[in-house]
Structures are given as structure tokens and as C-alpha cells.
Amino acid sequence: MQLGFVGLGKMGLNMVTRLERGGHDIVAFDRSAEAITKAEAVKASGAGSLDDLVKALKAPRHVWVMVPAGDPTESTIDALSKLLAPGDVIIDGGNTNFHDDVRRAEALGPKRIHYIDAGTSGGVWGLTEGYCLMVGGEADVCRRLEPLFLTLAPENGYLHVGDHGAGHYVKMVHNGIEYGLMQAYAEGFELMHASTYAIDVAAVAALWMHGSVVRSWLLELTARALTENRELADLKGYVEDSGEGRWTLHEAIERSVPLPVITAALFTRYRSREDNPFSERLLAALRNQFGGHAVRKRDA
């Protein structure tokens, strides 16, 4: 199946590679000439611009957008909407807010350009393990695209989950759950690391992969990380978030659904970015005020 692919970053290039290995005909574009060269090395056809990419595709055209969420995705889809024709399809595989999917589908409707949102999970391991795909949009259009989805996904790793926005909605909740799982693992392993027992935390992570009720791929990655660097001494405890955790909480507030674990995990990420936060300084000052407890001064 022929597909235009825009965005050849960490996931995009691997996805193009997997699709080419699966026998599909990929026309690839990225703002980086080096990235296009890498795509050509895995037998994709390079395009020098979005216009060139669209011209290289046969109708009905299918274009997968895999660029950062927000303005990059918005501007790319806007540009494609001016180049594509009725019956063509835009697939957004990035981490887009589901509200944007609904808006874009409505905007593209009068042009009869179809819009599909594909929540994509798999990270840098997707090339070999496959990508879990949560897809939203018109069911008949998704059926047309199934050869692509089934090539990218492992066995039973693709599902059409609903109308426009549903794919990224499910992916948003997926990432919110991921926040909570990662935080639970991090806290548990910190406790073992602080214990007076000489616990080999990497060995415990590997042990728990065999028969334990907490086994998971995240635990497997925990074992890998700790085996490579038991103390993680060269890392800074700064944890970024890409937006889905925030969107999950916004939706939970809108629906009056309590999410205490995911909320705590997200706020812990915020705290990880602070150096000597004001709230902790105020706590120290209050203990000194009411109880005369000693405080520690910062080095000048």
C-alpha cells in the first residue's frame, strides 16, 4: 500500500522502516535532509517538500503525520489540507489532544478529506516489537487503511476504538495510567535502595518478571536500566511530561472522575523540576517559627 509519511524522528523513521519491510511503498518527508537520506536508506522514496510528497502519491492519497503535537502538527495538517483532494486521508499518529482531532475532522469535512487519529504506543522499541495502535475515525476509512495498521502493530495490537478523537482519547488515558505505573515502580525501588539490606535492585526487577503479579514491560525496562547503571548516578531526577497526563486530569475534572494516583504522579513530575522549592522553604520557616526548630541555610 502506498503512504506518504511526514516526520522522521525517533518513532517516525522506525515506523517507515517497519512499513517498508512489510512491503508498503513509502514516500517520506522531513525538514531535515539527513532524516530523508536515512529514510531512503531503508528503501523509502524521499520528498523535498510536502508538495512533492503529495504529487508522488496516487489517488486516493494517504498521508501519515508524525510530528510533535501542537503547532508543528497543526501547521502540517493545514498545509496538507491545501494540497490534498476529496477522498484523500490524513492520519495523525502523534500525541494530539482529542479535542483537536474533533475540530480538525470537522474542518476537513467540507473538503471531503478524511481525518484519522491513531494513538501510537511503542516508543523506540516499536521497530522490532510493533506499535500498539488505538485508532479513531470513520470505520470504513479505517478498514481501507488496515494493511498499514496491521503491519505496524504486533498481533492483536490494533483496534478501531471509535469516532474522531477516540484514538487519541484512549492513548491519553493509556499515558495517564503509564504515569501512575512508573511512579509506583520508582517509589518501590527507592525504598529497596534505601534499605539497610544490600538488595540487588536490578536482580529484583528481573526476578519479578517471572510469575509476579507486578510483571510488565515497564518492569522489564526497569531491570534493564538498573543493570546498566545500578545507582543511576549520572542522571538528574528531572522528569518531563508531554501533555497527556495533564489532559487526562482535565478530562477527569470535566467528568468528575477521581484520579488520585495519576494526579500524584503528574504533580511529582512537576516537583522533580524544582530546585529548593519555595513550599519546602516555607515549611522549614514555619517549624522554626512555632517550635524553634533548627533551619539549614543555603550556601552563599
HELIX and SHEET records of a PDB file:
HELIX    1   1 GLY A   12  ARG A   21  1                                  10    
HELIX    2   2 ALA A   33  ALA A   41  1                                   9    
HELIX    3   3 LEU A   50  ALA A   56  1                                   7    
HELIX    4   4 ASP A   71  SER A   81  1                                  11    
HELIX    5   5 PHE A   98  LEU A  108  1                                  11    
HELIX    6   6 GLY A  109  LYS A  111  5                                   3    
HELIX    7   7 GLY A  123  TRP A  125  5                                   3    
HELIX    8   8 GLY A  126  GLU A  129  1                                   4    
HELIX    9   9 ALA A  139  LEU A  152  1                                  14    
HELIX   10  10 ALA A  166  ALA A  194  1                                  29    
HELIX   11  11 VAL A  201  LEU A  207  1                                   7    
HELIX   12  12 TRP A  217  GLU A  228  1                                  12    
HELIX   13  13 GLU A  244  ARG A  255  1                                  12    
HELIX   14  14 PRO A  260  SER A  272  1                                  13    
HELIX   15  15 PHE A  278  GLY A  291  1                                  14    
SHEET    1   A 8 SER A  45  GLY A  46  0                                        
SHEET    2   A 8 ASP A  25  PHE A  29  1                                        
SHEET    3   A 8 GLN A   2  VAL A   6  1                                        
SHEET    4   A 8 HIS A  62  VAL A  65  1                                        
SHEET    5   A 8 VAL A  89  ASP A  92  1                                        
SHEET    6   A 8 HIS A 114  SER A 121  1                                        
SHEET    7   A 8 CYS A 132  GLY A 136 -1                                        
SHEET    8   A 8 TYR A 158  GLY A 162  1                                        
END                                                                             
